[in-house]
Amino acid sequence: MDKIRSSYEHTIYASYIGYITQAIVNNFAPLLFLTFVSDYNLSLDKITLITTINFAVQLLVDLIATKVVDRIGYRKCVVTAHICAALGLIGMAVFPAILGNAYAGILTAVVFYAIGGGIIEVLISPIVEACPTTKKEAAMSLLHSFYCWGHVGVVIVSTVFFHVFGIENWKLMACIWAIVPLFNVLYFSFVPIYHISEGHEKMPLRTLLRQKVFWLLMIVMVCAGASEQAMSQWASAFAESALQVSKTVGDLAGPCTFAVFMGMARALYGKYSDKIPLKQMMIGSAVLCIVCYLVAALAPTPMLGLLGCAVCGFSVGIFWPGTFSIAAWNLPSGGTAMYALMALAGDVGCGSGPTVVGMVANANNGDLKTGIILAIIFPILILIGIPMLRGRE
């Protein structure tokens, strides 16, 4: 126990589990959407609102965090986040019966785990950035890879569970997943936590908002989220079209493959960051992302398009954690507010990327390829923006 209280390695391990928790709360419920339709007789517009509320609450938490986290303290906030995540997951199983209204119960659970996911997104990166370790960018990249592994794990483990025990036992699976954040409640209660502003005079929010480099970072962050999700959201459709398989198999071949490649990029950079400068890695990744978008949209065969979609996961892997690291170089006194606002920008990108693809496709008689081609603007903006930022070459 004394080692846990004194070793920053345990802080980093707890942070890894934090991102796995975020992957669980973001990716478990979508696996149950059709089950909710059949079990609770919900319409598709109500199902869509589940995702919308999750996204909206996390955005709201990002905004609130800029003001309250420093006052309350990192430890109390991150422990509360995991309690909320666990309550939300357990609530999915029990709230519909307790409240007597299945839909109200599900939405209440979503609000709980969205609060948890939003706080985790804001706090985990600065907690790791503040740890007194070397190779900060490597630590940040490896940290964010655990969201990818969590995503893959949620889909595979849940799919296997449903296949073996039946989809009717999904409530048990929800409670099993809640064990992860509950464990991390205890873990984060003991690990040492170093504040991101220590060693620098904290920059007031008003001053931060006047920094031109901050707004450039925000643009890059929006594009990072958009580049990732504009392709990720359509990965399943590519897989089903290419392989002519069921949606379950399509989810494994599409979104899972995308997430695996994205996790590989983050883990590999975490290992070899001392040999590859971060800015060069991000510029190269932006070029590869553009190529992957073109291949996915213009490939003469569905299988080649699926390959472009999968490799795109590798190309976008470094965008999000890399932008956080570059922000730390450019604005070391930005503090929690900077990380919270950047998380907000990333979430805006995650929502706007797929929306752009869908709206353009809808305007062109449902042609997804047209929407994906237009979405190339996001990695192009990253390619333009990264060289304009200061950082280790």
C-alpha positions as CSV (number, residue, x, y, z in Angstrom):
1,M,0.0,0.0,0.0
2,D,2.9,2.4,0.8
3,K,4.3,1.8,-2.7
4,I,0.9,2.7,-4.2
5,R,0.8,5.9,-2.2
6,S,4.3,7.0,-3.3
7,S,4.8,5.7,-6.8
8,Y,3.7,7.7,-9.8
9,E,3.7,4.5,-11.8
10,H,0.5,3.6,-10.0
11,T,-1.0,7.0,-10.9
12,I,-0.3,6.2,-14.6
13,Y,-1.8,2.7,-14.2
14,A,-4.9,4.1,-12.7
15,S,-5.1,6.6,-15.5
16,Y,-4.9,3.7,-18.0
17,I,-7.9,2.1,-16.3
18,G,-9.6,5.5,-16.4
19,Y,-9.5,5.6,-20.2
20,I,-10.7,2.0,-20.3
21,T,-13.6,3.1,-18.2
22,Q,-14.4,5.9,-20.6
23,A,-14.3,3.4,-23.5
24,I,-16.8,1.2,-21.6
25,V,-19.3,4.0,-21.0
26,N,-19.1,5.3,-24.5
27,N,-19.2,2.0,-26.4
28,F,-21.3,-0.5,-24.4
29,A,-24.7,1.1,-24.7
30,P,-24.6,1.3,-28.5
31,L,-24.3,-2.5,-28.6
32,L,-27.7,-2.7,-27.0
33,F,-29.7,-0.2,-29.1
34,L,-31.6,-2.9,-30.9
35,T,-32.2,-4.7,-27.7
36,F,-33.6,-1.6,-26.2
37,V,-36.0,-1.3,-29.2
38,S,-37.3,-4.8,-28.7
39,D,-37.3,-5.0,-24.9
40,Y,-38.7,-1.6,-24.1
41,N,-40.5,-0.8,-27.4
42,L,-38.5,2.3,-28.1
43,S,-38.6,4.2,-31.4
44,L,-35.3,4.9,-33.2
45,D,-35.6,8.6,-32.5
46,K,-35.6,7.9,-28.8
47,I,-32.6,5.6,-29.3
48,T,-30.8,8.4,-31.1
49,L,-31.4,10.7,-28.2
50,I,-29.3,8.3,-25.9
51,T,-26.2,9.1,-27.9
52,T,-27.1,12.8,-28.2
53,I,-27.6,13.2,-24.4
54,N,-24.3,11.3,-23.7
55,F,-22.5,13.7,-26.0
56,A,-24.2,16.8,-24.7
57,V,-23.6,16.0,-21.1
58,Q,-19.9,15.4,-21.7
59,L,-19.7,18.7,-23.5
60,L,-21.4,20.5,-20.6
61,V,-19.0,18.8,-18.1
62,D,-16.0,19.9,-20.2
63,L,-17.3,23.5,-19.9
64,I,-18.0,23.3,-16.1
65,A,-14.6,21.7,-15.5
66,T,-12.8,24.9,-16.6
67,K,-14.1,26.6,-13.4
68,V,-14.6,24.0,-10.7
69,V,-12.0,21.3,-11.0
70,D,-9.1,23.3,-9.5
71,R,-11.3,24.4,-6.6
72,I,-12.5,20.9,-5.7
73,G,-9.3,19.1,-6.4
74,Y,-8.2,16.5,-8.9
75,R,-8.5,13.5,-6.5
76,K,-12.1,14.2,-5.4
77,C,-13.1,14.9,-9.0
78,V,-11.6,11.8,-10.6
79,V,-12.9,9.5,-7.8
80,T,-16.4,11.1,-8.3
81,A,-16.1,10.5,-12.0
82,H,-15.6,6.8,-11.6
83,I,-18.4,6.6,-9.1
84,C,-20.7,8.2,-11.6
85,A,-19.5,5.9,-14.4
86,A,-20.2,2.8,-12.2
87,L,-23.7,4.2,-11.2
88,G,-24.5,4.7,-14.8
89,L,-23.5,1.2,-15.9
90,I,-25.4,-0.4,-13.0
91,G,-28.3,2.0,-13.5
92,M,-28.8,0.8,-17.1
93,A,-29.7,-2.5,-15.5
94,V,-31.8,-1.3,-12.6
95,F,-33.1,2.2,-13.2
96,P,-35.8,1.2,-15.8
97,A,-37.4,-1.0,-13.2
98,I,-36.9,1.3,-10.2
99,L,-38.3,4.4,-12.0
100,G,-41.2,2.5,-13.6
101,N,-40.4,4.1,-17.0
102,A,-37.8,2.2,-19.0
103,Y,-36.8,5.1,-21.2
104,A,-36.5,7.6,-18.3
105,G,-34.4,4.9,-16.5
106,I,-32.0,4.5,-19.4
107,L,-31.6,8.3,-19.9
108,T,-30.9,8.7,-16.1
109,A,-28.2,6.1,-16.4
110,V,-26.8,7.8,-19.5
111,V,-26.5,11.1,-17.6
112,F,-24.7,9.5,-14.7
113,Y,-22.1,7.8,-16.9
114,A,-21.8,10.8,-19.2
115,I,-20.8,12.9,-16.2
116,G,-18.2,10.3,-15.3
117,G,-16.9,10.1,-18.9
118,G,-16.7,13.9,-19.2
119,I,-14.7,14.3,-16.0
120,I,-12.4,11.5,-17.0
121,E,-11.8,13.0,-20.4
122,V,-10.8,16.3,-18.8
123,L,-8.7,15.1,-15.9
124,I,-6.8,12.0,-17.0
125,S,-4.5,13.7,-19.5
126,P,-3.4,16.5,-17.2
127,I,-2.9,14.0,-14.4
128,V,-0.5,12.0,-16.5
129,E,1.1,15.1,-18.0
130,A,1.8,16.3,-14.5
131,C,3.5,13.1,-13.3
132,P,7.3,13.7,-12.9
133,T,8.3,11.4,-15.7
134,T,10.5,11.7,-18.7
135,K,9.3,11.3,-22.3
136,K,5.9,13.1,-21.7
137,E,4.7,12.7,-25.2
138,A,5.4,8.9,-25.1
139,A,3.4,8.6,-21.9
140,M,0.5,10.6,-23.3
141,S,0.4,8.5,-26.5
142,L,0.5,5.3,-24.6
143,L,-2.2,6.6,-22.2
144,H,-4.6,7.3,-25.1
145,S,-4.0,3.9,-26.6
146,F,-5.9,2.4,-23.7
147,Y,-9.1,4.0,-24.8
148,C,-8.6,2.0,-28.1
149,W,-7.9,-1.2,-26.3
150,G,-10.9,-0.6,-24.0
151,H,-13.1,0.0,-27.1
152,V,-11.9,-3.3,-28.7
153,G,-12.3,-5.1,-25.4
154,V,-15.9,-3.9,-24.8
155,V,-17.0,-5.0,-28.3
156,I,-15.3,-8.4,-28.2
157,V,-16.0,-9.4,-24.6
158,S,-19.6,-8.2,-24.8
159,T,-20.2,-10.0,-28.1
160,V,-18.7,-13.2,-26.8
161,F,-20.8,-12.9,-23.6
162,F,-24.0,-12.3,-25.5
163,H,-23.2,-15.2,-27.8
164,V,-22.6,-17.6,-24.9
165,F,-25.1,-16.5,-22.4
166,G,-27.7,-14.8,-24.6
167,I,-28.4,-11.1,-25.2
168,E,-31.3,-11.3,-22.6
169,N,-28.6,-11.3,-19.9
170,W,-27.2,-7.9,-20.9
171,K,-28.0,-6.4,-17.5
172,L,-25.5,-8.8,-15.9
173,M,-22.9,-7.7,-18.4
174,A,-23.6,-4.1,-17.6
175,C,-23.0,-4.8,-13.9
176,I,-19.8,-6.8,-14.7
177,W,-18.4,-3.8,-16.6
178,A,-19.2,-1.6,-13.6
179,I,-16.5,-3.5,-11.7
180,V,-13.8,-1.6,-13.7
181,P,-14.7,1.9,-12.5
182,L,-15.5,0.7,-9.0
183,F,-12.0,-0.8,-8.7
184,N,-10.5,2.5,-10.0
185,V,-12.5,4.4,-7.3
186,L,-10.3,2.7,-4.7
187,Y,-7.1,2.9,-6.8
188,F,-7.4,6.7,-7.4
189,S,-8.1,7.1,-3.7
190,F,-4.5,6.1,-2.9
191,V,-2.2,7.0,-5.8
192,P,-0.2,10.2,-5.6
193,I,-1.6,13.0,-7.8
194,Y,0.5,15.9,-9.0
195,H,-1.2,19.2,-10.1
196,I,-0.6,20.3,-13.7
197,S,0.1,23.9,-12.7
198,E,2.8,23.1,-10.2
199,G,6.1,24.5,-11.4
200,H,4.4,27.2,-13.4
201,E,2.4,30.3,-12.6
202,K,-1.1,29.4,-13.5
203,M,-2.4,31.4,-16.5
204,P,-5.9,33.0,-15.9
205,L,-8.6,31.8,-18.2
206,R,-9.0,35.3,-19.7
207,T,-5.3,35.4,-20.6
208,L,-5.4,31.9,-22.0
209,L,-8.3,32.9,-24.3
210,R,-6.2,35.8,-25.7
211,Q,-3.4,33.5,-26.8
212,K,-3.4,33.0,-30.6
213,V,-1.6,29.7,-30.2
214,F,-4.4,28.5,-28.0
215,W,-7.0,29.0,-30.8
216,L,-4.7,27.3,-33.3
217,L,-4.5,24.3,-30.9
218,M,-8.3,24.4,-30.6
219,I,-8.7,24.2,-34.4
220,V,-6.2,21.3,-34.6
221,M,-8.1,19.5,-31.8
222,V,-11.5,19.9,-33.5
223,C,-9.9,18.5,-36.7
224,A,-8.3,15.6,-34.7
225,G,-11.7,14.5,-33.3
226,A,-13.4,15.0,-36.7
227,S,-10.7,13.1,-38.6
228,E,-11.1,10.2,-36.3
229,Q,-14.9,10.0,-36.0
230,A,-15.8,10.9,-39.6
231,M,-14.2,7.6,-40.7
232,S,-14.8,5.5,-37.5
233,Q,-18.6,6.1,-37.6
234,W,-18.8,4.6,-41.1
235,A,-16.4,1.7,-40.5
236,S,-19.1,-0.8,-39.9
237,A,-20.9,0.2,-43.2
238,F,-17.7,-0.4,-45.1
239,A,-17.1,-3.8,-43.5
240,E,-20.7,-5.0,-44.1
241,S,-20.5,-3.8,-47.8
242,A,-17.0,-5.3,-48.4
243,L,-17.5,-8.7,-46.7
244,Q,-21.3,-9.1,-47.1
245,V,-21.6,-10.2,-43.4
246,S,-23.9,-9.7,-40.5
247,K,-23.7,-6.4,-38.5
248,T,-22.1,-8.3,-35.6
249,V,-19.3,-9.5,-37.8
250,G,-19.2,-6.1,-39.5
251,D,-18.7,-4.3,-36.2
252,L,-15.8,-6.6,-35.4
253,A,-14.2,-6.2,-38.9
254,G,-14.9,-2.4,-39.1
255,P,-14.9,-0.4,-35.9
256,C,-12.8,-3.0,-34.0
257,T,-10.2,-3.1,-36.7
258,F,-10.2,0.7,-36.9
259,A,-9.7,0.9,-33.1
260,V,-6.9,-1.8,-33.1
261,F,-5.0,0.2,-35.7
262,M,-5.5,3.4,-33.8
263,G,-4.3,1.7,-30.6
264,M,-1.3,0.3,-32.4
265,A,-0.3,3.8,-33.6
266,R,-0.4,5.2,-30.1
267,A,1.4,2.3,-28.4
268,L,4.1,2.2,-31.1
269,Y,4.7,5.9,-30.7
270,G,4.8,5.5,-27.0
271,K,7.6,3.0,-27.4
272,Y,9.6,4.8,-30.2
273,S,8.9,8.5,-29.4
274,D,12.6,9.1,-28.7
275,K,13.4,8.2,-32.3
276,I,10.5,10.0,-34.0
277,P,9.8,13.7,-33.3
278,L,6.2,14.3,-32.5
279,K,5.5,17.0,-35.0
280,Q,7.0,15.0,-37.8
281,M,4.9,12.0,-36.7
282,M,1.8,14.1,-36.8
283,I,2.6,15.6,-40.2
284,G,3.3,12.2,-41.6
285,S,0.1,10.9,-40.1
286,A,-1.9,13.7,-41.6
287,V,-0.6,12.8,-45.0
288,L,-1.4,9.1,-44.5
289,C,-4.9,10.1,-43.3
290,I,-5.6,12.0,-46.5
291,V,-4.4,9.0,-48.5
292,C,-6.6,6.6,-46.5
293,Y,-9.7,8.8,-47.0
294,L,-9.1,8.9,-50.7
295,V,-8.6,5.1,-50.8
296,A,-11.7,4.4,-48.8
297,A,-13.8,6.7,-51.0
298,L,-12.3,6.0,-54.4
299,A,-11.1,2.4,-54.2
300,P,-12.3,0.2,-57.1
301,T,-13.1,-2.7,-54.8
302,P,-14.9,-2.9,-51.5
303,M,-12.0,-4.8,-49.8
304,L,-9.5,-2.1,-50.7
305,G,-11.9,0.5,-49.4
306,L,-12.1,-1.5,-46.1
307,L,-8.3,-1.6,-46.0
308,G,-8.2,2.2,-46.4
309,C,-10.7,2.5,-43.6
310,A,-8.7,0.3,-41.2
311,V,-5.3,1.9,-41.9
312,C,-7.0,5.3,-41.3
313,G,-7.3,4.2,-37.7
314,F,-3.5,4.1,-37.6
315,S,-3.2,7.5,-39.2
316,V,-5.5,9.3,-36.7
317,G,-4.1,7.6,-33.7
318,I,-1.5,10.2,-32.7
319,F,-3.7,13.3,-33.5
320,W,-5.5,13.6,-30.1
321,P,-2.7,12.7,-27.6
322,G,-0.1,14.5,-29.8
323,T,-2.1,17.8,-29.7
324,F,-2.3,17.6,-25.9
325,S,1.5,17.2,-25.8
326,I,2.1,20.1,-28.1
327,A,-0.3,22.2,-26.1
328,A,1.8,21.4,-23.0
329,W,5.0,22.6,-24.8
330,N,3.4,25.8,-26.1
331,L,1.3,26.8,-23.0
332,P,2.9,25.1,-20.0
333,S,0.9,27.3,-17.6
334,G,-2.4,26.7,-19.3
335,G,-3.6,24.5,-16.4
336,T,-6.8,22.5,-16.2
337,A,-8.9,25.0,-18.1
338,M,-6.7,24.5,-21.2
339,Y,-7.2,20.7,-21.1
340,A,-10.9,21.0,-20.4
341,L,-11.4,23.4,-23.4
342,M,-9.3,21.2,-25.6
343,A,-11.4,18.2,-24.6
344,L,-14.4,20.3,-25.5
345,A,-13.0,21.1,-28.9
346,G,-12.2,17.4,-29.5
347,D,-15.7,16.4,-28.6
348,V,-17.1,19.1,-31.0
349,G,-14.9,17.5,-33.7
350,C,-16.1,14.0,-32.9
351,G,-19.7,15.2,-33.4
352,S,-19.1,17.5,-36.4
353,G,-17.0,15.0,-38.5
354,P,-19.7,12.3,-38.9
355,T,-22.3,15.0,-39.3
356,V,-20.5,16.6,-42.2
357,V,-20.1,13.2,-43.9
358,G,-23.8,12.4,-43.3
359,M,-25.1,15.8,-44.5
360,V,-23.0,15.8,-47.6
361,A,-24.0,12.2,-48.4
362,N,-27.6,13.0,-47.9
363,A,-27.3,16.0,-50.3
364,N,-25.8,13.7,-52.9
365,N,-28.5,11.0,-52.8
366,G,-26.9,9.0,-50.0
367,D,-23.5,8.7,-51.5
368,L,-21.2,8.3,-48.5
369,K,-18.1,8.5,-50.7
370,T,-18.8,12.1,-51.5
371,G,-19.1,12.9,-47.8
372,I,-15.9,11.2,-46.9
373,I,-14.0,13.0,-49.7
374,L,-15.2,16.3,-48.3
375,A,-14.1,15.3,-44.8
376,I,-10.5,15.3,-46.1
377,I,-10.5,19.0,-45.1
378,F,-10.0,17.9,-41.5
379,P,-6.6,16.2,-41.9
380,I,-5.6,18.9,-44.4
381,L,-6.1,21.5,-41.7
382,I,-4.0,19.5,-39.3
383,L,-1.3,19.3,-41.9
384,I,-1.4,23.0,-42.2
385,G,-1.7,23.8,-38.5
386,I,1.0,21.5,-36.9
387,P,4.0,23.2,-38.6
388,M,2.7,26.6,-37.2
389,L,3.0,25.4,-33.6
390,R,6.2,25.6,-31.5
391,G,7.5,22.3,-30.3
392,R,10.3,19.8,-30.2
393,E,11.4,19.1,-33.7
